[in-house]
Amino acid sequence: MLNRLDNHININNNLLDQIKIEYSAMFQAVKRAIKQLASKYNLSEVDDNEIGFFNTCILQVSLRNIRSISTL
């Protein structure tokens, strides 16, 4: 992502609309966090496509860490 920001490369996230609908709270939280980080580290503005990719990564990690509950 940082390389794309430095070189002004924009990519399209085909899942962006679906992510915004199904995970809107997470998307907004990640967007706020990324804006704060971009401001702190003097980065270019991060567009919604990149934020959608971050959401996908966070979802993958969170789903991997869900433990199953043993039941009788």
CHARMM-style PDB file with segment names, atoms N, HN, CA, C and O in Angstrom:
ATOM      1  N   MET     1       0.819  -1.179   0.000  1.00  0.00      PROA
ATOM      2  CA  MET     1       0.000   0.000   0.000  1.00  0.00      PROA
ATOM      3  C   MET     1       0.870   1.253   0.000  1.00  0.00      PROA
ATOM      4  O   MET     1       0.607   2.194  -0.748  1.00  0.00      PROA
ATOM      5  N   LEU     2       1.897   1.266   0.830  1.00  0.00      PROA
ATOM      6  HN  LEU     2       2.111   0.501   1.438  1.00  0.00      PROA
ATOM      7  CA  LEU     2       2.758   2.449   0.905  1.00  0.00      PROA
ATOM      8  C   LEU     2       3.428   2.735  -0.433  1.00  0.00      PROA
ATOM      9  O   LEU     2       3.577   3.891  -0.828  1.00  0.00      PROA
ATOM     10  N   ASN     3       3.830   1.675  -1.128  1.00  0.00      PROA
ATOM     11  HN  ASN     3       3.709   0.735  -0.807  1.00  0.00      PROA
ATOM     12  CA  ASN     3       4.427   1.844  -2.453  1.00  0.00      PROA
ATOM     13  C   ASN     3       3.414   2.450  -3.422  1.00  0.00      PROA
ATOM     14  O   ASN     3       3.757   3.325  -4.217  1.00  0.00      PROA
ATOM     15  N   ARG     4       2.172   1.988  -3.355  1.00  0.00      PROA
ATOM     16  HN  ARG     4       1.892   1.277  -2.709  1.00  0.00      PROA
ATOM     17  CA  ARG     4       1.143   2.545  -4.238  1.00  0.00      PROA
ATOM     18  C   ARG     4       0.883   4.009  -3.905  1.00  0.00      PROA
ATOM     19  O   ARG     4       0.686   4.821  -4.809  1.00  0.00      PROA
ATOM     20  N   LEU     5       0.878   4.359  -2.618  1.00  0.00      PROA
ATOM     21  HN  LEU     5       1.038   3.699  -1.883  1.00  0.00      PROA
ATOM     22  CA  LEU     5       0.667   5.756  -2.234  1.00  0.00      PROA
ATOM     23  C   LEU     5       1.806   6.640  -2.727  1.00  0.00      PROA
ATOM     24  O   LEU     5       1.578   7.725  -3.261  1.00  0.00      PROA
ATOM     25  N   ASP     6       3.034   6.162  -2.543  1.00  0.00      PROA
ATOM     26  HN  ASP     6       3.219   5.280  -2.110  1.00  0.00      PROA
ATOM     27  CA  ASP     6       4.197   6.942  -2.981  1.00  0.00      PROA
ATOM     28  C   ASP     6       4.201   7.184  -4.483  1.00  0.00      PROA
ATOM     29  O   ASP     6       4.612   8.245  -4.951  1.00  0.00      PROA
ATOM     30  N   ASN     7       3.738   6.187  -5.235  1.00  0.00      PROA
ATOM     31  HN  ASN     7       3.403   5.325  -4.855  1.00  0.00      PROA
ATOM     32  CA  ASN     7       3.767   6.279  -6.693  1.00  0.00      PROA
ATOM     33  C   ASN     7       2.428   6.674  -7.302  1.00  0.00      PROA
ATOM     34  O   ASN     7       2.259   6.617  -8.520  1.00  0.00      PROA
ATOM     35  N   HSD     8       1.480   7.073  -6.468  1.00  0.00      PROA
ATOM     36  HN  HSD     8       1.617   7.120  -5.478  1.00  0.00      PROA
ATOM     37  CA  HSD     8       0.154   7.521  -6.920  1.00  0.00      PROA
ATOM     38  C   HSD     8      -0.523   6.483  -7.812  1.00  0.00      PROA
ATOM     39  O   HSD     8      -1.088   6.803  -8.857  1.00  0.00      PROA
ATOM     40  N   ILE     9      -0.447   5.239  -7.368  1.00  0.00      PROA
ATOM     41  HN  ILE     9       0.012   4.979  -6.519  1.00  0.00      PROA
ATOM     42  CA  ILE     9      -1.081   4.141  -8.089  1.00  0.00      PROA
ATOM     43  C   ILE     9      -2.404   3.828  -7.409  1.00  0.00      PROA
ATOM     44  O   ILE     9      -2.434   3.539  -6.213  1.00  0.00      PROA
ATOM     45  N   ASN    10      -3.484   3.883  -8.149  1.00  0.00      PROA
ATOM     46  HN  ASN    10      -3.461   4.118  -9.121  1.00  0.00      PROA
ATOM     47  CA  ASN    10      -4.815   3.578  -7.620  1.00  0.00      PROA
ATOM     48  C   ASN    10      -5.273   2.244  -8.175  1.00  0.00      PROA
ATOM     49  O   ASN    10      -5.154   1.984  -9.373  1.00  0.00      PROA
ATOM     50  N   ILE    11      -5.794   1.405  -7.301  1.00  0.00      PROA
ATOM     51  HN  ILE    11      -5.890   1.616  -6.329  1.00  0.00      PROA
ATOM     52  CA  ILE    11      -6.333   0.126  -7.738  1.00  0.00      PROA
ATOM     53  C   ILE    11      -7.783   0.036  -7.314  1.00  0.00      PROA
ATOM     54  O   ILE    11      -8.202   0.663  -6.342  1.00  0.00      PROA
ATOM     55  N   ASN    12      -8.535  -0.744  -8.048  1.00  0.00      PROA
ATOM     56  HN  ASN    12      -8.194  -1.253  -8.838  1.00  0.00      PROA
ATOM     57  CA  ASN    12      -9.958  -0.890  -7.790  1.00  0.00      PROA
ATOM     58  C   ASN    12     -10.210  -2.123  -6.935  1.00  0.00      PROA
ATOM     59  O   ASN    12      -9.705  -3.205  -7.236  1.00  0.00      PROA
ATOM     60  N   ASN    13     -10.983  -1.964  -5.878  1.00  0.00      PROA
ATOM     61  HN  ASN    13     -11.393  -1.086  -5.634  1.00  0.00      PROA
ATOM     62  CA  ASN    13     -11.364  -3.069  -5.013  1.00  0.00      PROA
ATOM     63  C   ASN    13     -12.782  -3.472  -5.409  1.00  0.00      PROA
ATOM     64  O   ASN    13     -13.745  -2.768  -5.104  1.00  0.00      PROA
ATOM     65  N   ASN    14     -12.899  -4.597  -6.081  1.00  0.00      PROA
ATOM     66  HN  ASN    14     -12.116  -5.169  -6.329  1.00  0.00      PROA
ATOM     67  CA  ASN    14     -14.198  -5.041  -6.580  1.00  0.00      PROA
ATOM     68  C   ASN    14     -15.186  -5.382  -5.474  1.00  0.00      PROA
ATOM     69  O   ASN    14     -16.392  -5.431  -5.719  1.00  0.00      PROA
ATOM     70  N   LEU    15     -14.698  -5.618  -4.264  1.00  0.00      PROA
ATOM     71  HN  LEU    15     -13.719  -5.577  -4.065  1.00  0.00      PROA
ATOM     72  CA  LEU    15     -15.567  -5.970  -3.148  1.00  0.00      PROA
ATOM     73  C   LEU    15     -15.942  -4.768  -2.295  1.00  0.00      PROA
ATOM     74  O   LEU    15     -16.615  -4.924  -1.276  1.00  0.00      PROA
ATOM     75  N   LEU    16     -15.521  -3.579  -2.688  1.00  0.00      PROA
ATOM     76  HN  LEU    16     -14.974  -3.453  -3.516  1.00  0.00      PROA
ATOM     77  CA  LEU    16     -15.694  -2.400  -1.847  1.00  0.00      PROA
ATOM     78  C   LEU    16     -17.151  -2.139  -1.482  1.00  0.00      PROA
ATOM     79  O   LEU    16     -17.450  -1.896  -0.313  1.00  0.00      PROA
ATOM     80  N   ASP    17     -18.043  -2.180  -2.429  1.00  0.00      PROA
ATOM     81  HN  ASP    17     -17.800  -2.377  -3.378  1.00  0.00      PROA
ATOM     82  CA  ASP    17     -19.456  -1.915  -2.124  1.00  0.00      PROA
ATOM     83  C   ASP    17     -20.009  -2.931  -1.132  1.00  0.00      PROA
ATOM     84  O   ASP    17     -20.740  -2.567  -0.211  1.00  0.00      PROA
ATOM     85  N   GLN    18     -19.666  -4.196  -1.317  1.00  0.00      PROA
ATOM     86  HN  GLN    18     -19.072  -4.491  -2.066  1.00  0.00      PROA
ATOM     87  CA  GLN    18     -20.129  -5.244  -0.420  1.00  0.00      PROA
ATOM     88  C   GLN    18     -19.541  -5.056   0.982  1.00  0.00      PROA
ATOM     89  O   GLN    18     -20.243  -5.234   1.978  1.00  0.00      PROA
ATOM     90  N   ILE    19     -18.268  -4.699   1.060  1.00  0.00      PROA
ATOM     91  HN  ILE    19     -17.698  -4.554   0.251  1.00  0.00      PROA
ATOM     92  CA  ILE    19     -17.620  -4.467   2.360  1.00  0.00      PROA
ATOM     93  C   ILE    19     -18.290  -3.307   3.078  1.00  0.00      PROA
ATOM     94  O   ILE    19     -18.546  -3.387   4.280  1.00  0.00      PROA
ATOM     95  N   LYS    20     -18.576  -2.229   2.355  1.00  0.00      PROA
ATOM     96  HN  LYS    20     -18.367  -2.164   1.379  1.00  0.00      PROA
ATOM     97  CA  LYS    20     -19.204  -1.061   2.966  1.00  0.00      PROA
ATOM     98  C   LYS    20     -20.590  -1.385   3.511  1.00  0.00      PROA
ATOM     99  O   LYS    20     -21.009  -0.812   4.517  1.00  0.00      PROA
ATOM    100  N   ILE    21     -21.308  -2.301   2.853  1.00  0.00      PROA
ATOM    101  HN  ILE    21     -20.968  -2.766   2.036  1.00  0.00      PROA
ATOM    102  CA  ILE    21     -22.656  -2.663   3.291  1.00  0.00      PROA
ATOM    103  C   ILE    21     -22.605  -3.639   4.462  1.00  0.00      PROA
ATOM    104  O   ILE    21     -23.241  -3.411   5.491  1.00  0.00      PROA
ATOM    105  N   GLU    22     -21.847  -4.726   4.304  1.00  0.00      PROA
ATOM    106  HN  GLU    22     -21.331  -4.911   3.468  1.00  0.00      PROA
ATOM    107  CA  GLU    22     -21.860  -5.788   5.302  1.00  0.00      PROA
ATOM    108  C   GLU    22     -21.040  -5.465   6.548  1.00  0.00      PROA
ATOM    109  O   GLU    22     -21.344  -5.962   7.633  1.00  0.00      PROA
ATOM    110  N   TYR    23     -20.020  -4.650   6.408  1.00  0.00      PROA
ATOM    111  HN  TYR    23     -19.773  -4.247   5.527  1.00  0.00      PROA
ATOM    112  CA  TYR    23     -19.124  -4.347   7.524  1.00  0.00      PROA
ATOM    113  C   TYR    23     -18.960  -2.837   7.676  1.00  0.00      PROA
ATOM    114  O   TYR    23     -17.845  -2.338   7.824  1.00  0.00      PROA
ATOM    115  N   SER    24     -20.066  -2.122   7.639  1.00  0.00      PROA
ATOM    116  HN  SER    24     -20.972  -2.526   7.519  1.00  0.00      PROA
ATOM    117  CA  SER    24     -20.001  -0.660   7.625  1.00  0.00      PROA
ATOM    118  C   SER    24     -19.353  -0.085   8.886  1.00  0.00      PROA
ATOM    119  O   SER    24     -18.580   0.869   8.794  1.00  0.00      PROA
ATOM    120  N   ALA    25     -19.649  -0.640  10.048  1.00  0.00      PROA
ATOM    121  HN  ALA    25     -20.277  -1.415  10.122  1.00  0.00      PROA
ATOM    122  CA  ALA    25     -19.057  -0.129  11.292  1.00  0.00      PROA
ATOM    123  C   ALA    25     -17.546  -0.333  11.289  1.00  0.00      PROA
ATOM    124  O   ALA    25     -16.788   0.566  11.654  1.00  0.00      PROA
ATOM    125  N   MET    26     -17.118  -1.524  10.874  1.00  0.00      PROA
ATOM    126  HN  MET    26     -17.733  -2.254  10.577  1.00  0.00      PROA
ATOM    127  CA  MET    26     -15.685  -1.799  10.810  1.00  0.00      PROA
ATOM    128  C   MET    26     -15.011  -0.908   9.770  1.00  0.00      PROA
ATOM    129  O   MET    26     -13.920  -0.388  10.002  1.00  0.00      PROA
ATOM    130  N   PHE    27     -15.663  -0.737   8.631  1.00  0.00      PROA
ATOM    131  HN  PHE    27     -16.550  -1.160   8.443  1.00  0.00      PROA
ATOM    132  CA  PHE    27     -15.095   0.096   7.577  1.00  0.00      PROA
ATOM    133  C   PHE    27     -14.872   1.521   8.084  1.00  0.00      PROA
ATOM    134  O   PHE    27     -13.813   2.106   7.854  1.00  0.00      PROA
ATOM    135  N   GLN    28     -15.867   2.077   8.772  1.00  0.00      PROA
ATOM    136  HN  GLN    28     -16.727   1.602   8.958  1.00  0.00      PROA
ATOM    137  CA  GLN    28     -15.737   3.445   9.276  1.00  0.00      PROA
ATOM    138  C   GLN    28     -14.651   3.544  10.342  1.00  0.00      PROA
ATOM    139  O   GLN    28     -13.908   4.524  10.382  1.00  0.00      PROA
ATOM    140  N   ALA    29     -14.554   2.537  11.204  1.00  0.00      PROA
ATOM    141  HN  ALA    29     -15.158   1.740  11.172  1.00  0.00      PROA
ATOM    142  CA  ALA    29     -13.523   2.539  12.251  1.00  0.00      PROA
ATOM    143  C   ALA    29     -12.127   2.467  11.644  1.00  0.00      PROA
ATOM    144  O   ALA    29     -11.222   3.188  12.064  1.00  0.00      PROA
ATOM    145  N   VAL    30     -11.961   1.600  10.662  1.00  0.00      PROA
ATOM    146  HN  VAL    30     -12.696   1.014  10.321  1.00  0.00      PROA
ATOM    147  CA  VAL    30     -10.656   1.472   9.990  1.00  0.00      PROA
ATOM    148  C   VAL    30     -10.329   2.760   9.238  1.00  0.00      PROA
ATOM    149  O   VAL    30      -9.178   3.196   9.219  1.00  0.00      PROA
ATOM    150  N   LYS    31     -11.328   3.358   8.626  1.00  0.00      PROA
ATOM    151  HN  LYS    31     -12.263   3.003   8.641  1.00  0.00      PROA
ATOM    152  CA  LYS    31     -11.114   4.604   7.893  1.00  0.00      PROA
ATOM    153  C   LYS    31     -10.622   5.709   8.832  1.00  0.00      PROA
ATOM    154  O   LYS    31      -9.694   6.445   8.496  1.00  0.00      PROA
ATOM    155  N   ARG    32     -11.242   5.822  10.000  1.00  0.00      PROA
ATOM    156  HN  ARG    32     -11.995   5.224  10.273  1.00  0.00      PROA
ATOM    157  CA  ARG    32     -10.807   6.828  10.984  1.00  0.00      PROA
ATOM    158  C   ARG    32      -9.376   6.562  11.443  1.00  0.00      PROA
ATOM    159  O   ARG    32      -8.567   7.483  11.546  1.00  0.00      PROA
ATOM    160  N   ALA    33      -9.073   5.292  11.717  1.00  0.00      PROA
ATOM    161  HN  ALA    33      -9.731   4.544  11.634  1.00  0.00      PROA
ATOM    162  CA  ALA    33      -7.732   4.933  12.192  1.00  0.00      PROA
ATOM    163  C   ALA    33      -6.672   5.224  11.127  1.00  0.00      PROA
ATOM    164  O   ALA    33      -5.598   5.740  11.437  1.00  0.00      PROA
ATOM    165  N   ILE    34      -6.977   4.893   9.885  1.00  0.00      PROA
ATOM    166  HN  ILE    34      -7.849   4.474   9.634  1.00  0.00      PROA
ATOM    167  CA  ILE    34      -6.020   5.122   8.807  1.00  0.00      PROA
ATOM    168  C   ILE    34      -5.817   6.623   8.575  1.00  0.00      PROA
ATOM    169  O   ILE    34      -4.697   7.059   8.306  1.00  0.00      PROA
ATOM    170  N   LYS    35      -6.879   7.406   8.677  1.00  0.00      PROA
ATOM    171  HN  LYS    35      -7.788   7.052   8.896  1.00  0.00      PROA
ATOM    172  CA  LYS    35      -6.728   8.858   8.532  1.00  0.00      PROA
ATOM    173  C   LYS    35      -5.810   9.419   9.615  1.00  0.00      PROA
ATOM    174  O   LYS    35      -4.981  10.287   9.344  1.00  0.00      PROA
ATOM    175  N   GLN    36      -5.962   8.921  10.840  1.00  0.00      PROA
ATOM    176  HN  GLN    36      -6.636   8.215  11.060  1.00  0.00      PROA
ATOM    177  CA  GLN    36      -5.097   9.380  11.929  1.00  0.00      PROA
ATOM    178  C   GLN    36      -3.639   8.985  11.668  1.00  0.00      PROA
ATOM    179  O   GLN    36      -2.729   9.790  11.865  1.00  0.00      PROA
ATOM    180  N   LEU    37      -3.425   7.749  11.227  1.00  0.00      PROA
ATOM    181  HN  LEU    37      -4.165   7.095  11.067  1.00  0.00      PROA
ATOM    182  CA  LEU    37      -2.065   7.298  10.932  1.00  0.00      PROA
ATOM    183  C   LEU    37      -1.456   8.067   9.764  1.00  0.00      PROA
ATOM    184  O   LEU    37      -0.281   8.433   9.798  1.00  0.00      PROA
ATOM    185  N   ALA    38      -2.256   8.308   8.739  1.00  0.00      PROA
ATOM    186  HN  ALA    38      -3.210   8.011   8.711  1.00  0.00      PROA
ATOM    187  CA  ALA    38      -1.766   9.056   7.579  1.00  0.00      PROA
ATOM    188  C   ALA    38      -1.364  10.473   7.987  1.00  0.00      PROA
ATOM    189  O   ALA    38      -0.359  11.004   7.515  1.00  0.00      PROA
ATOM    190  N   SER    39      -2.146  11.065   8.853  1.00  0.00      PROA
ATOM    191  HN  SER    39      -2.962  10.634   9.237  1.00  0.00      PROA
ATOM    192  CA  SER    39      -1.826  12.407   9.335  1.00  0.00      PROA
ATOM    193  C   SER    39      -0.563  12.392  10.187  1.00  0.00      PROA
ATOM    194  O   SER    39       0.310  13.245  10.028  1.00  0.00      PROA
ATOM    195  N   LYS    40      -0.469  11.435  11.076  1.00  0.00      PROA
ATOM    196  HN  LYS    40      -1.178  10.741  11.205  1.00  0.00      PROA
ATOM    197  CA  LYS    40       0.684  11.344  11.982  1.00  0.00      PROA
ATOM    198  C   LYS    40       1.984  11.116  11.221  1.00  0.00      PROA
ATOM    199  O   LYS    40       3.010  11.708  11.555  1.00  0.00      PROA
ATOM    200  N   TYR    41       1.948  10.264  10.202  1.00  0.00      PROA
ATOM    201  HN  TYR    41       1.114   9.783   9.931  1.00  0.00      PROA
ATOM    202  CA  TYR    41       3.157   9.901   9.467  1.00  0.00      PROA
ATOM    203  C   TYR    41       3.282  10.629   8.132  1.00  0.00      PROA
ATOM    204  O   TYR    41       4.112  10.269   7.297  1.00  0.00      PROA
ATOM    205  N   ASN    42       2.454  11.654   7.936  1.00  0.00      PROA
ATOM    206  HN  ASN    42       1.780  11.946   8.614  1.00  0.00      PROA
ATOM    207  CA  ASN    42       2.538  12.502   6.744  1.00  0.00      PROA
ATOM    208  C   ASN    42       2.440  11.695   5.446  1.00  0.00      PROA
ATOM    209  O   ASN    42       3.242  11.870   4.528  1.00  0.00      PROA
ATOM    210  N   LEU    43       1.448  10.812   5.389  1.00  0.00      PROA
ATOM    211  HN  LEU    43       0.797  10.670   6.134  1.00  0.00      PROA
ATOM    212  CA  LEU    43       1.221   9.990   4.203  1.00  0.00      PROA
ATOM    213  C   LEU    43       0.181  10.643   3.309  1.00  0.00      PROA
ATOM    214  O   LEU    43      -0.586  11.501   3.746  1.00  0.00      PROA
ATOM    215  N   SER    44       0.167  10.229   2.066  1.00  0.00      PROA
ATOM    216  HN  SER    44       0.790   9.532   1.711  1.00  0.00      PROA
ATOM    217  CA  SER    44      -0.875  10.678   1.149  1.00  0.00      PROA
ATOM    218  C   SER    44      -2.221  10.168   1.643  1.00  0.00      PROA
ATOM    219  O   SER    44      -2.285   9.238   2.448  1.00  0.00      PROA
ATOM    220  N   GLU    45      -3.287  10.776   1.161  1.00  0.00      PROA
ATOM    221  HN  GLU    45      -3.235  11.531   0.507  1.00  0.00      PROA
ATOM    222  CA  GLU    45      -4.621  10.340   1.552  1.00  0.00      PROA
ATOM    223  C   GLU    45      -4.868   8.921   1.049  1.00  0.00      PROA
ATOM    224  O   GLU    45      -4.549   8.587  -0.092  1.00  0.00      PROA
ATOM    225  N   VAL    46      -5.432   8.107   1.908  1.00  0.00      PROA
ATOM    226  HN  VAL    46      -5.691   8.378   2.835  1.00  0.00      PROA
ATOM    227  CA  VAL    46      -5.721   6.712   1.583  1.00  0.00      PROA
ATOM    228  C   VAL    46      -7.166   6.632   1.119  1.00  0.00      PROA
ATOM    229  O   VAL    46      -8.077   7.049   1.833  1.00  0.00      PROA
ATOM    230  N   ASP    47      -7.374   6.095  -0.079  1.00  0.00      PROA
ATOM    231  HN  ASP    47      -6.633   5.756  -0.659  1.00  0.00      PROA
ATOM    232  CA  ASP    47      -8.737   6.052  -0.609  1.00  0.00      PROA
ATOM    233  C   ASP    47      -9.505   4.841  -0.083  1.00  0.00      PROA
ATOM    234  O   ASP    47      -8.938   3.958   0.560  1.00  0.00      PROA
ATOM    235  N   ASP    48     -10.794   4.820  -0.367  1.00  0.00      PROA
ATOM    236  HN  ASP    48     -11.255   5.538  -0.890  1.00  0.00      PROA
ATOM    237  CA  ASP    48     -11.679   3.772   0.143  1.00  0.00      PROA
ATOM    238  C   ASP    48     -11.301   2.383  -0.362  1.00  0.00      PROA
ATOM    239  O   ASP    48     -11.532   1.394   0.334  1.00  0.00      PROA
ATOM    240  N   ASN    49     -10.724   2.292  -1.561  1.00  0.00      PROA
ATOM    241  HN  ASN    49     -10.536   3.095  -2.126  1.00  0.00      PROA
ATOM    242  CA  ASN    49     -10.313   0.986  -2.080  1.00  0.00      PROA
ATOM    243  C   ASN    49      -9.264   0.352  -1.174  1.00  0.00      PROA
ATOM    244  O   ASN    49      -9.354  -0.830  -0.843  1.00  0.00      PROA
ATOM    245  N   GLU    50      -8.275   1.138  -0.778  1.00  0.00      PROA
ATOM    246  HN  GLU    50      -8.202   2.098  -1.047  1.00  0.00      PROA
ATOM    247  CA  GLU    50      -7.230   0.627   0.112  1.00  0.00      PROA
ATOM    248  C   GLU    50      -7.809   0.295   1.484  1.00  0.00      PROA
ATOM    249  O   GLU    50      -7.432  -0.709   2.090  1.00  0.00      PROA
ATOM    250  N   ILE    51      -8.708   1.119   1.969  1.00  0.00      PROA
ATOM    251  HN  ILE    51      -9.014   1.934   1.477  1.00  0.00      PROA
ATOM    252  CA  ILE    51      -9.337   0.862   3.262  1.00  0.00      PROA
ATOM    253  C   ILE    51     -10.126  -0.445   3.202  1.00  0.00      PROA
ATOM    254  O   ILE    51     -10.151  -1.203   4.172  1.00  0.00      PROA
ATOM    255  N   GLY    52     -10.764  -0.706   2.074  1.00  0.00      PROA
ATOM    256  HN  GLY    52     -10.744  -0.091   1.287  1.00  0.00      PROA
ATOM    257  CA  GLY    52     -11.473  -1.973   1.884  1.00  0.00      PROA
ATOM    258  C   GLY    52     -10.528  -3.163   1.950  1.00  0.00      PROA
ATOM    259  O   GLY    52     -10.881  -4.203   2.505  1.00  0.00      PROA
ATOM    260  N   PHE    53      -9.314  -3.020   1.383  1.00  0.00      PROA
ATOM    261  HN  PHE    53      -9.027  -2.175   0.933  1.00  0.00      PROA
ATOM    262  CA  PHE    53      -8.335  -4.095   1.470  1.00  0.00      PROA
ATOM    263  C   PHE    53      -7.904  -4.331   2.916  1.00  0.00      PROA
ATOM    264  O   PHE    53      -7.723  -5.475   3.335  1.00  0.00      PROA
ATOM    265  N   PHE    54      -7.741  -3.251   3.677  1.00  0.00      PROA
ATOM    266  HN  PHE    54      -7.888  -2.323   3.337  1.00  0.00      PROA
ATOM    267  CA  PHE    54      -7.407  -3.385   5.096  1.00  0.00      PROA
ATOM    268  C   PHE    54      -8.514  -4.136   5.828  1.00  0.00      PROA
ATOM    269  O   PHE    54      -8.239  -5.015   6.646  1.00  0.00      PROA
ATOM    270  N   ASN    55      -9.749  -3.793   5.535  1.00  0.00      PROA
ATOM    271  HN  ASN    55      -9.972  -3.080   4.871  1.00  0.00      PROA
ATOM    272  CA  ASN    55     -10.875  -4.476   6.164  1.00  0.00      PROA
ATOM    273  C   ASN    55     -10.831  -5.970   5.878  1.00  0.00      PROA
ATOM    274  O   ASN    55     -11.078  -6.784   6.768  1.00  0.00      PROA
ATOM    275  N   THR    56     -10.523  -6.325   4.659  1.00  0.00      PROA
ATOM    276  HN  THR    56     -10.322  -5.664   3.936  1.00  0.00      PROA
ATOM    277  CA  THR    56     -10.450  -7.732   4.283  1.00  0.00      PROA
ATOM    278  C   THR    56      -9.384  -8.444   5.104  1.00  0.00      PROA
ATOM    279  O   THR    56      -9.608  -9.556   5.581  1.00  0.00      PROA
ATOM    280  N   CYS    57      -8.230  -7.815   5.271  1.00  0.00      PROA
ATOM    281  HN  CYS    57      -8.047  -6.912   4.883  1.00  0.00      PROA
ATOM    282  CA  CYS    57      -7.152  -8.418   6.076  1.00  0.00      PROA
ATOM    283  C   CYS    57      -7.579  -8.580   7.526  1.00  0.00      PROA
ATOM    284  O   CYS    57      -7.347  -9.625   8.133  1.00  0.00      PROA
ATOM    285  N   ILE    58      -8.192  -7.564   8.074  1.00  0.00      PROA
ATOM    286  HN  ILE    58      -8.381  -6.714   7.581  1.00  0.00      PROA
ATOM    287  CA  ILE    58      -8.638  -7.628   9.468  1.00  0.00      PROA
ATOM    288  C   ILE    58      -9.680  -8.727   9.642  1.00  0.00      PROA
ATOM    289  O   ILE    58      -9.652  -9.459  10.631  1.00  0.00      PROA
ATOM    290  N   LEU    59     -10.591  -8.844   8.694  1.00  0.00      PROA
ATOM    291  HN  LEU    59     -10.614  -8.248   7.891  1.00  0.00      PROA
ATOM    292  CA  LEU    59     -11.611  -9.901   8.775  1.00  0.00      PROA
ATOM    293  C   LEU    59     -10.987 -11.282   8.733  1.00  0.00      PROA
ATOM    294  O   LEU    59     -11.391 -12.169   9.486  1.00  0.00      PROA
ATOM    295  N   GLN    60     -10.005 -11.476   7.860  1.00  0.00      PROA
ATOM    296  HN  GLN    60      -9.677 -10.756   7.249  1.00  0.00      PROA
ATOM    297  CA  GLN    60      -9.350 -12.777   7.768  1.00  0.00      PROA
ATOM    298  C   GLN    60      -8.686 -13.150   9.080  1.00  0.00      PROA
ATOM    299  O   GLN    60      -8.802 -14.290   9.531  1.00  0.00      PROA
ATOM    300  N   VAL    61      -7.999 -12.215   9.692  1.00  0.00      PROA
ATOM    301  HN  VAL    61      -7.905 -11.289   9.325  1.00  0.00      PROA
ATOM    302  CA  VAL    61      -7.324 -12.483  10.956  1.00  0.00      PROA
ATOM    303  C   VAL    61      -8.343 -12.766  12.053  1.00  0.00      PROA
ATOM    304  O   VAL    61      -8.169 -13.696  12.841  1.00  0.00      PROA
ATOM    305  N   SER    62      -9.398 -11.971  12.102  1.00  0.00      PROA
ATOM    306  HN  SER    62      -9.538 -11.216  11.461  1.00  0.00      PROA
ATOM    307  CA  SER    62     -10.386 -12.170  13.164  1.00  0.00      PROA
ATOM    308  C   SER    62     -11.120 -13.494  13.008  1.00  0.00      PROA
ATOM    309  O   SER    62     -11.441 -14.135  14.009  1.00  0.00      PROA
ATOM    310  N   LEU    63     -11.391 -13.912  11.795  1.00  0.00      PROA
ATOM    311  HN  LEU    63     -11.131 -13.391  10.982  1.00  0.00      PROA
ATOM    312  CA  LEU    63     -12.075 -15.187  11.582  1.00  0.00      PROA
ATOM    313  C   LEU    63     -11.176 -16.366  11.910  1.00  0.00      PROA
ATOM    314  O   LEU    63     -11.660 -17.407  12.355  1.00  0.00      PROA
ATOM    315  N   ARG    64      -9.890 -16.219  11.699  1.00  0.00      PROA
ATOM    316  HN  ARG    64      -9.497 -15.374  11.337  1.00  0.00      PROA
ATOM    317  CA  ARG    64      -8.947 -17.285  12.025  1.00  0.00      PROA
ATOM    318  C   ARG    64      -8.828 -17.485  13.531  1.00  0.00      PROA
ATOM    319  O   ARG    64      -8.548 -18.589  13.998  1.00  0.00      PROA
ATOM    320  N   ASN    65      -9.039 -16.428  14.275  1.00  0.00      PROA
ATOM    321  HN  ASN    65      -9.266 -15.531  13.896  1.00  0.00      PROA
ATOM    322  CA  ASN    65      -8.847 -16.478  15.717  1.00  0.00      PROA
ATOM    323  C   ASN    65     -10.112 -16.826  16.502  1.00  0.00      PROA
ATOM    324  O   ASN    65     -10.094 -16.817  17.733  1.00  0.00      PROA
ATOM    325  N   ILE    66     -11.198 -17.130  15.812  1.00  0.00      PROA
ATOM    326  HN  ILE    66     -11.212 -17.137  14.812  1.00  0.00      PROA
ATOM    327  CA  ILE    66     -12.424 -17.540  16.505  1.00  0.00      PROA
ATOM    328  C   ILE    66     -12.260 -18.994  16.939  1.00  0.00      PROA
ATOM    329  O   ILE    66     -11.991 -19.880  16.128  1.00  0.00      PROA
ATOM    330  N   ARG    67     -12.429 -19.210  18.235  1.00  0.00      PROA
ATOM    331  HN  ARG    67     -12.648 -18.491  18.894  1.00  0.00      PROA
ATOM    332  CA  ARG    67     -12.316 -20.566  18.770  1.00  0.00      PROA
ATOM    333  C   ARG    67     -13.696 -21.210  18.773  1.00  0.00      PROA
ATOM    334  O   ARG    67     -14.709 -20.568  19.050  1.00  0.00      PROA
ATOM    335  N   SER    68     -13.700 -22.473  18.462  1.00  0.00      PROA
ATOM    336  HN  SER    68     -12.877 -22.995  18.237  1.00  0.00      PROA
ATOM    337  CA  SER    68     -14.978 -23.181  18.536  1.00  0.00      PROA
ATOM    338  C   SER    68     -15.235 -23.563  19.993  1.00  0.00      PROA
ATOM    339  O   SER    68     -14.303 -23.784  20.767  1.00  0.00      PROA
ATOM    340  N   ILE    69     -16.475 -23.632  20.337  1.00  0.00      PROA
ATOM    341  HN  ILE    69     -17.232 -23.453  19.709  1.00  0.00      PROA
ATOM    342  CA  ILE    69     -16.870 -23.975  21.707  1.00  0.00      PROA
ATOM    343  C   ILE    69     -17.280 -25.448  21.714  1.00  0.00      PROA
ATOM    344  O   ILE    69     -18.120 -25.886  20.928  1.00  0.00      PROA
ATOM    345  N   SER    70     -16.672 -26.177  22.607  1.00  0.00      PROA
ATOM    346  HN  SER    70     -15.990 -25.821  23.246  1.00  0.00      PROA
ATOM    347  CA  SER    70     -17.037 -27.594  22.735  1.00  0.00      PROA
ATOM    348  C   SER    70     -18.356 -27.723  23.470  1.00  0.00      PROA
ATOM    349  O   SER    70     -18.523 -27.192  24.568  1.00  0.00      PROA
ATOM    350  N   THR    71     -19.272 -28.416  22.868  1.00  0.00      PROA
ATOM    351  HN  THR    71     -19.136 -28.847  21.976  1.00  0.00      PROA
ATOM    352  CA  THR    71     -20.570 -28.622  23.495  1.00  0.00      PROA
ATOM    353  C   THR    71     -20.884 -30.117  23.516  1.00  0.00      PROA
ATOM    354  O   THR    71     -20.341 -30.893  22.730  1.00  0.00      PROA
ATOM    355  N   LEU    72     -21.734 -30.483  24.395  1.00  0.00      PROA
ATOM    356  HN  LEU    72     -22.174 -29.852  25.034  1.00  0.00      PROA
ATOM    357  CA  LEU    72     -22.166 -31.888  24.474  1.00  0.00      PROA
ATOM    358  C   LEU    72     -23.325 -32.128  23.562  1.00  0.00      PROA
ATOM    359  OT1 LEU    72     -23.830 -33.249  23.487  1.00  0.00      PROA
TER     360      LEU     72
END
